[in-house]
Amino acid sequence: MSLYKKDKTTMVAKLKNIDKGHAYNIILNLKYFYLNELNFDLPIYIDLNHTLTRLPYIDSIRYKYLVKLVLGSTTEWYIIDKPYEKMDGDKDYRSFQ
């Protein structure tokens, strides 16, 4: 999963890949005859070298930015439509639809 600006050519960040990435709670809803939906969460703060640091690209994610999802030989693009912040116990994160 990668985050792109609206032009589909400027990559902002890698959200998730095999060995690293910060996206979690990734839910892909495949719907027949409707648009597919992708939901995921990103932490606002991460541990870098034992120091709590703000995720470098968290403020770069904007409404209507694109998420590129590659599954095998299939590539799909999703539009960030509903970004919002959440707080769960001791964690702050942003959720995206």
C-alpha positions in Angstrom: 0.0 0.0 0.0 1.3 3.4 -1.0 0.0 6.9 -0.6 -0.1 9.2 -3.7 -1.1 12.8 -4.4 -4.1 13.3 -6.7 -1.9 13.2 -9.8 -1.1 9.4 -9.3 2.6 10.1 -10.0 3.9 11.7 -6.8 4.2 9.1 -4.0 4.0 10.5 -0.5 4.7 7.4 1.6 4.7 3.6 1.7 1.9 2.7 4.1 2.5 -1.0 4.3 4.7 -3.6 2.7 6.1 -7.0 3.7 8.9 -6.0 6.0 7.8 -2.6 7.3 5.0 -0.1 7.2 2.8 1.5 9.7 -0.8 0.8 8.5 -2.8 -1.7 10.5 -6.4 -2.8 10.9 -6.5 -3.0 7.1 -9.9 -4.0 5.9 -10.7 -4.5 2.2 -14.4 -4.8 1.4 -14.9 -6.2 -2.1 -18.4 -5.5 -3.4 -20.1 -6.7 -6.6 -21.7 -3.9 -8.6 -20.5 -1.3 -6.2 -17.2 0.5 -5.4 -14.8 -1.5 -3.3 -13.8 0.0 0.1 -10.5 0.1 1.9 -10.2 1.1 5.6 -7.0 1.3 7.6 -5.5 3.0 10.6 -2.2 4.8 11.1 -0.6 5.7 14.4 0.1 9.3 15.0 3.2 8.5 17.1 5.7 5.7 16.5 8.8 4.4 18.4 12.0 5.4 16.5 15.1 4.3 18.4 13.3 4.2 21.7 11.9 7.8 21.2 8.2 8.5 20.7 8.1 10.4 17.4 5.3 11.8 15.3 4.8 9.7 12.2 6.7 11.7 9.5 4.0 11.6 6.9 0.9 11.7 9.0 0.2 15.4 8.4 0.8 14.9 4.6 -2.3 12.7 4.2 -5.1 14.8 2.8 -8.7 14.4 1.8 -8.9 13.0 -1.7 -5.4 11.6 -1.8 -5.0 8.2 -3.4 -4.0 4.9 -2.0 -2.5 2.4 -4.4 -3.1 -1.2 -3.4 -1.3 -4.0 -5.2 -2.5 -7.6 -4.7 -0.6 -10.0 -6.9 -1.0 -8.8 -10.5 -4.0 -6.6 -9.6 -3.5 -2.9 -8.9 -6.4 -0.8 -7.4 -6.6 2.8 -6.5 -8.7 4.1 -3.6 -9.6 7.7 -2.7 -9.2 8.9 0.9 -12.7 10.1 1.6 -13.1 10.1 5.4 -10.0 10.8 7.4 -10.6 11.2 11.2 -8.6 11.0 14.4 -9.3 8.4 17.2 -8.1 7.8 20.6 -8.1 4.3 22.1 -6.7 4.1 25.6 -3.1 5.2 25.4 -2.9 5.3 21.6 -3.8 8.2 19.2 -4.3 7.2 15.6 -6.0 8.3 12.4 -8.5 6.2 10.6 -9.0 6.4 6.9 -11.8 5.2 4.6 
